[in-house]
Amino acid sequence: MNITIRREEDNDHIQIYEVNKLAFQQENEGKLIAKIRKSENFIPELSIAAELDNRIVGHILFSKIKIAGDSDYESLALAPMAVIPEFQKKGSGLN
């Protein structure tokens, strides 16, 4: 299996939405990604697509978060991470 890992591109949004819908069997994660993309917390370089034969089969997204407590700390959140079911637990390195 020759999977390419690359930064997402604007024309990937529909495929990424579908990957998340298939992986989670609901639309919430795809909607979350759309909201994050529109926020100041979005880091385009950390929205990563896994592609096989010109088809996106996985996606991972890191975004900025702030951990509040006695002090505030900036960090990254990993969510969501999705792999279409037919590639899950197959040793592809995507999950």
C-alpha positions in Angstrom: 0.0 0.0 0.0 1.6 3.3 -1.1 -0.1 6.0 0.8 0.8 9.7 0.4 0.7 11.9 3.4 0.2 15.6 2.6 -1.3 18.9 3.7 -4.9 19.2 2.8 -5.9 21.4 -0.1 -9.0 23.5 -0.6 -10.4 21.0 -3.1 -10.1 18.2 -0.5 -12.8 19.5 1.8 -15.7 17.4 0.5 -13.6 14.2 0.5 -12.4 14.9 4.0 -16.0 15.5 5.1 -16.9 12.1 3.6 -13.9 10.4 5.3 -15.1 11.6 8.7 -18.7 10.8 8.0 -17.7 7.2 7.1 -15.3 6.8 10.0 -17.6 8.1 12.7 -21.0 7.2 11.0 -22.3 10.7 11.7 -21.7 14.2 10.4 -20.5 15.9 13.6 -16.8 15.6 13.0 -17.1 16.9 9.4 -19.0 19.9 10.7 -16.4 20.4 13.5 -13.6 20.5 10.9 -15.5 23.2 8.9 -15.9 25.3 12.0 -12.2 24.9 13.0 -11.1 25.9 9.4 -13.0 29.2 9.9 -11.5 29.9 13.3 -8.3 31.6 14.4 -7.3 28.3 15.8 -6.9 26.6 12.4 -3.3 25.8 11.4 -3.5 24.9 7.6 -0.1 23.1 7.8 -1.5 20.7 10.4 -4.5 19.5 8.5 -3.1 16.4 7.0 -4.7 14.1 4.4 -3.7 10.5 3.6 -4.2 9.7 0.0 -4.2 6.4 -1.9 -4.8 6.3 -5.7 -6.0 10.0 -5.8 -8.6 9.2 -3.0 -8.4 10.6 0.5 -8.6 7.7 2.9 -7.7 9.4 6.1 -7.4 12.8 7.7 -5.9 14.2 10.9 -6.3 17.8 12.2 -4.4 19.6 14.9 -5.6 23.0 16.0 -4.6 25.6 18.6 -6.1 25.4 22.1 -5.6 27.3 25.3 -5.5 25.4 28.6 -6.8 27.6 31.3 -5.8 27.3 35.0 -3.7 29.4 37.4 -1.9 30.3 34.2 -2.9 29.9 30.6 -1.0 27.6 28.3 -1.1 27.4 24.6 -1.1 23.9 23.1 -2.4 21.8 20.3 -5.5 19.5 20.1 -5.6 16.5 17.9 -9.2 16.0 16.8 -10.6 14.6 14.8 -8.6 11.8 13.4 -10.4 9.6 10.8 -9.7 6.7 8.5 -12.4 5.2 6.3 -13.5 1.8 7.6 -12.1 -0.3 4.8 -8.5 0.9 5.8 -8.9 0.7 9.6 -6.8 -1.9 11.3 -5.1 -3.0 8.1 -1.6 -2.0 9.0 -1.7 1.1 6.8 -0.2 3.3 9.5 -3.3 5.5 9.4 -4.7 4.4 12.7 
